[in-house]
Amino acid sequence: MAAQIRALVSAKWLADAVKNKRVGPNLRVLDTSWYLPKLKRQPKKEFRERHIPGASFFDIDKCSDNTSPFDHMMPGESEFGEFVGNLGIGTRTHVVVYDASEFGSFSAPRVWWMFRAFGHGSVSVLDGGLKAWVREGYPLTGEYTKPEPVEFRAKLDRSRVKSYQDVLENLESKRFQLVDARPAGRFRGIEPEPRDNTEPGHIPGSVSMPFPGFLSQSGEEKDPDQLREMFRKAGVDLSRPLCATCGSGVTACHVALAAFLCGQEEVAIYDGAWSEWYTRATPEHVISEGRGKHL
C-alpha cells in the first residue's frame, strides 16, 4: 500500500492481504451491508453465513444516534470511537469496507465517509464489493473471531455534516450545491419512497445524480474522467462547495466518494436527508411532479 491510503482497493489487493495474513491490528476489514427494508435481506445473518476471511460486521443502525427519530443519523464522537474500537480499529489501522449489494457497492461508501468525517483518513472501499470478490473466485468463510478491542479517538469535522437548518438557509444563500443520489423517479416525485408516510420529491435547487450512475455494469467505480464528465453534465462545479443527500444519508455518500476520486475531498452530507426534509419542510419546499406535501 502506498503511504497515502487510496480510496479504493481491488479484490486482488485485499485477497493478497488476506492470504499473507495482514488482516489484524494494522488492517481491518468490515462488512458494512445495509439494505432498504423492502428487500427483506438480513445482512447480519448473511455475514454469519459468509464473509471475507477476517472481516467483522459494521452495523450502520447500531453505530448511530439512537435518540434521533430518523434512521442511522451520525453518532457522537465517543459512541463512534467506542463502536469501532470494539472492532479492533485503532488510530493507525487501515480500514477496508465493503458490502454484499447486487450493485457492487451500496452502503460501504457511507461507512467510508463516516470514518473520514471522524478524522480517520486510513479507509478504503473494496472496489466492486463482495460481488467482485466472489466473481474473481476469492474465498469466503462463516468463521469469525472477535478482534481485541483497542482505543479509537474520534474527532468529528462538523463541516462534513449538514443539518436541516443548514440546508434550509442554503435555499437563499446558495453557499453550497446540493446533489441528490436517489433514483430519478423518487427525485421527480413519480415513484414511491420506501418509507411509510413519506412522499417522493426533492429539495428546491437540488440536482439529481442517481448513485448507480457512478458504478460500472460490473459494480466497480467509474474512472475519474468519466465521473468528472458526469458532474459536468449535471451542472455540478467540483471547485465549489458541495453537499449530498438521498433518502436517509446512505447512498448520498456515493456522491462524496465520486467527488473524492475527482479531487474534491470536502463533500458534506445532509444527514437527515429526504426523510427529515419531507417531515419538517413546508409544502412549498417539497418539489414534486406527483402528490407533494399537503398540510
N, C-alpha and C positions, 0 to 999 in steps of 0.2 A: 504494500500500500504506500502511496506517495505520502510525503509529510503532510500535505493538505488533504483532508478527507474528501473524497468525491461524494457527490450527492447520490450517485447511482453506482452499484456494483453488479457485476454479471453473475449469473448462476455458476459459471465456471470458476470465477474468483472465489465465491463462497464455498463451492464444493472442494476446492483445493484447501481452503482454510479448515473445513471440517475434516477432511482426510488427514491433514497434517496436525490435527488436534490443537488448533489455535483457538478454538472456542473455549472461553474461560474468563477470568477476571479482566483481560485486556480486549476481549471480543465477545460480545453477547448478541444473540440472535433472538428476535421477538416476532412471534406470530401475532399480528395486530388485527386479525379478522373481525369485522363487524358488518352486519347486513341489515337492510331495512326489514322490519318485522314481517312484511307481506311475503318475503321469500321463504319464511319458516325454516331457515337454516339455524343450526346450533353450533356456533363457532368453537365454544369450549369443548363440546363433545367431539367435534371433528378434530380438534387439536389432540385430545386424548387418544384418538384412534390413529392419527398420522400427522407427523410434522417433520420439519427438517431436524436432523440429529443435533442435539444440544440446545434447541430452541426452548424458550419459555413463552407463556401466553400473556399478552398485554391486554387487559380488559378495559376498553375505552369507556364503558359505562361506569366501572368502578373507580377509575382514575379520573374523577370529575367532581364538580361542585355539587354535592348531594343536597344542598339547601335550595338549589335553583329549581323552579318549575319546568325548566327547559332541559332537553336531553344533552347529556355529556358536555356541559359547559366546563371551561378550564378550571382545574383545581387550584388551590393556593400553593405557594412555594413549598411549605412544609409537607403538605399532603403529597405533592408530586415527588419531592425528594425522598420521602419515606417509601412511597409505592415503588419507585424504580430502584431504590437502594435494596429493597427486599427481593429484587430480581437479579441482584449481584452486579448492579451497574454503579460504577464509581465515576469520579470526575475525569479519569483518564481512559475510561472504557470506550472503545469504538462500538457503536450500536448499529446493527443491520436490521431493518424492519421489512416485513413482507405480509401479504395476506393471501387468502386462497380464493379470491374472487375470480369469476369467469372473465372479467375484463383484463386480468393480469395485475391490476392494481386498483384498489377502491378506497380502503381505509388506511393503508400504510402511510400515504403522504400526510395524513392528519397527525400521526404519531411522530413522523419525521419533523413536522412543523412544531409540534409541542416541545420536543427536545430542544430545538433551536430557540424557541421563544423563552425557554427556561435557562438559556445560556450555554447549552451543550451542543457545540457545532460538530462533534465527532459522531455523526449519524448519517447513515446511507439507506436508501431504498433498494431492495433487491429488484433489479430491472426485470419486469415480466412476472414477478411474484412466484408463487408456488406453481402456477401454470407453466412458466418457463423451466422451473426446476424439474418438474415431472416430465415435461416434453423432452428435456435433454438427458433423461434417464438417470438422474441422481437419486440416491436412496432416501427413503422415508422411514420413520420409526414411530412406535407407540410408547417407547420408553421415555421416562422423564426423571431427571434428578434435580431437585430444587437447588438453585445456586446459594452459596453462602452470602448472607446479607452484608452489605457494605454501606458506608456513608456516601450520600449524594447531596451536595448543596445546590439547591435550585435558586436562581435569581431571575425573576420574570422581567423581560423587557416589555414594559407596558405599552410601548408604541406598536407592538405587534398584535394587540388585541383591541378591536373597536367595539364600543358599546352601542346600544340603541340610540342614546343621545348623540354620540359622535356621528352616526350615520344620518340622524335627523337634521343635525346642524349642517351637515355637508350638502344637504339639498339646496341650501342657499349659498354656502361658502365655496362649494366645489373645490375644496382643498385636495381631495383625492378622487381618483377614478374608482368606480365600483364594478367589478366583474362577477357575474352570477354563473355558477358551474352546473346548475340543474339542467335537465333536458329542456329543449326549446319549447315543447308543449306546455310544460308547467310554467315556464317563464312567461309565455304569452297568455296563459290563463285558460287554455283549452284542453288540458289534460289534468286529471286529478292529482292532488297531493297525496302522499302515502299516509299522512297523519289525519286523524279524525278532527273535525271542527276547524279545518284549515283549508281555505280555498286557494287555488293557484293564482299566479300573477307575479308582479315584480315591483321592486323599489324604483321610484322615479329616477331617471337618469342612468340606471344601471345598464350594463352591456351583457348580452348572452354569449357565453362560451362554454357549451356543454362539455363536461370533463372527459368523456370518451374520445373527443377530438384530439386530445393531447397524446393519445396512445396509438400505436400501430395496430394492424389487424391481429398480430401475434401477441399483443399485450405489452410490448416494450415502449418506453418513452420515445417519442419522435425526436429527431436530431434538432439541435438549436436553431439551425437555419429555417427548418420547417416551422418551428414554434414561433420564431420571430415573425415569419410571414403570417401566421395565424393571428397574432396580436395586431399586426399592422392592418390586416383585413377587417378586424373587429373594431378598429379605430382606437386601440389602446396604445398610449405612448409610454414605453417602458422607461423612459427617462424621468417620468413624473410619478408622484406618489400613487400607490395602487393598493386597493383593498379588495378582498374576495369574499363572496358569500355563496350560500347554497340553501339546502333545506334545514340542516342542523349543524353546520360547521365542519363536516367531514370532507365531502368532495371539493369544497372550496379550496382545500389545501393542494389540490392538483394544480390550481392556478399559481399558487405560491411556488410549487416545485418547478413548473414550466418556466416561470419568470426567472427563478434562481438559475436555471440552466442557461438562460439568455443573459445572465449577468446582473439581473435586478434582484438583490438579496433581501430587500427590506419590505416585502409584501406583508400587509396586515390582514387579519381575518376578522370579519364581523361574526363574533362567536355565537350570538343568539340566532343569527341568520333569519331565513324566512319564517321559521316557527315563531320567533319572538316578534318579528316585524308585523306579521299578519295579526297577531294577538293585540299588539299595542298601538298600531298605526291608525290614523283616521282614514275613513273610506277614500278620500281624495289622494292618499298616499299609497293606495293599493291599485296599481295599474294592471288592467286585465281586459282581454277580449271576451272573457266569459262573465261569470256572475259577479266577481269582485267582492267587495265587502259592504255590508249594509248594517247599520246600527238598529 
